[in-house]
Amino acid sequence: MKKILLAVLLISLVAIADEEKKEFEVKEIEPFWYCALDMKGSYDKHEEAFQTLYNEASVQGLGADFIAFGIYYDDPSQVAPEDLTWELGFELEEKVELKEPLVLKKWDYTLVVSSMYEGVFSDEAFGAAHQKLFEWIGQNGYTPAGPMMEKFIAMPTQTSEGSWEGKINMVMPVQKN
């Protein structure tokens, strides 16, 4: 009986470890050019920023069939909302000339840790997901090496309470300690 319990415990621990591996993925990616809309201020400006990004992309002949992402340079728990620096953007197939307010930038970070989040962005679970990602990075011998990117797997939608929700892939550049 003890052997059976030990075997069940061991299998459970392996399953939990496998789930954690799936929850966080370390991967190498290629550098890429991207179109960015630079923003300063509260994250409450996302709706306006998305409208500008999509309108300008269309006007400049870039289309609208792309996966948008946000890049966040500041920790909102440490920086006042009016001082936050961030951008919305999307990957380009090649280097192109852009007109203001869009800016051409290059993502040079090649080693990243990623994790999926689905839910309300103003919910405590969203902050907890970020905290868990940073904890995992530290506990697994990595150090953050650049700004957080959040790829919007689908465009966020507004709940009946007025909050925004969706599914994102959190992508954090890292370096091995």
ABEGO torsion letter per residue (X at the ends): XAAAAAAAAAAAAAAAAAAAAAABBBBBBBBBBBBBBBBBEBAAAAAAAAAAAAAAAAAAGAEABBBBBBBBABBAAABBAAABBBBBBBBBABBBBBBOABBBBBBABABBBBBBBBEBAABAAAAAAAAAAAAAAAAAGBBBAEBBBBBBABBBBBBAAGBBBEBBBBBBBBBBX
